Amino acid sequence: MCEPIDLAFRIGKQLAQDVTWVDAEHLINAWGGPCAIKGIMSPADGVHAFDHGATAVIAAYNYIKKS
C-alpha cells in the first residue's frame, strides 16, 4: 500500500502541468454544463476563467491569505 504522500506524488505526475485557457474552454464546451475553475491566483485569472466559459471560480487559498 502507498503512503499518502507517495500516492499524491504519483497522481500529481499524471496530471498535465501546462493546461491553457483554451484547453479549459474546450473542456467547458465539451462538458456543456456549469463549470467552476479552482485555484484562481489573481483577479485577472478570474476574468480569464469567465471569458473562457466558467460559471464560477474558486480562489486559491494562498491568494486569499496574501490579499
C-alpha positions as CSV (number, residue, x, y, z in Angstrom):
1,M,0.0,0.0,0.0
2,C,1.3,3.5,-0.9
3,E,1.9,6.2,1.7
4,P,-0.4,9.2,1.3
5,I,2.4,11.5,0.2
6,D,3.7,8.9,-2.3
7,L,0.1,8.5,-3.7
8,A,-0.3,12.2,-4.1
9,F,3.0,12.5,-5.9
10,R,2.0,9.7,-8.3
11,I,-1.3,11.2,-9.0
12,G,0.3,14.7,-9.5
13,K,2.7,13.3,-12.0
14,Q,-0.2,12.1,-14.2
15,L,-1.9,15.5,-14.4
16,A,-0.9,18.0,-17.1
17,Q,1.0,20.9,-15.7
18,D,0.6,23.1,-18.9
19,V,-3.2,23.5,-19.2
20,T,-4.1,26.7,-21.0
21,W,-7.2,28.8,-21.0
22,V,-8.1,27.5,-24.5
23,D,-7.8,23.9,-23.0
24,A,-10.2,24.9,-20.2
25,E,-12.6,26.4,-22.8
26,H,-12.6,23.2,-24.8
27,L,-13.3,21.1,-21.6
28,I,-16.1,23.5,-20.6
29,N,-17.7,23.3,-24.0
30,A,-17.4,19.5,-24.1
31,W,-19.0,19.3,-20.6
32,G,-21.9,21.5,-21.6
33,G,-23.0,22.3,-18.1
34,P,-21.9,24.6,-15.3
35,C,-18.2,24.6,-14.6
36,A,-16.1,26.0,-11.8
37,I,-12.4,26.6,-12.1
38,K,-10.5,26.1,-8.9
39,G,-7.2,27.6,-7.9
40,I,-7.6,31.1,-9.3
41,M,-4.5,33.1,-8.3
42,S,-5.4,36.6,-9.3
43,P,-8.4,38.8,-10.3
44,A,-7.1,38.7,-13.9
45,D,-7.3,34.9,-13.8
46,G,-10.9,35.1,-12.6
47,V,-11.7,37.3,-15.6
48,H,-10.0,34.9,-17.9
49,A,-12.0,32.0,-16.5
50,F,-15.3,33.7,-17.1
51,D,-14.1,34.9,-20.6
52,H,-13.5,31.2,-21.4
53,G,-16.9,29.9,-20.2
54,A,-16.5,29.2,-16.5
55,T,-19.7,29.8,-14.5
56,A,-17.8,30.1,-11.2
57,V,-14.3,30.4,-9.8
58,I,-12.7,29.3,-6.6
59,A,-9.8,31.4,-5.4
60,A,-6.6,29.7,-4.3
61,Y,-6.2,29.7,-0.5
62,N,-2.7,31.2,-0.8
63,Y,-4.1,34.1,-2.9
64,I,-6.8,34.8,-0.3
65,K,-4.3,34.8,2.5
66,K,-2.0,37.3,0.8
67,S,-4.8,39.7,-0.2
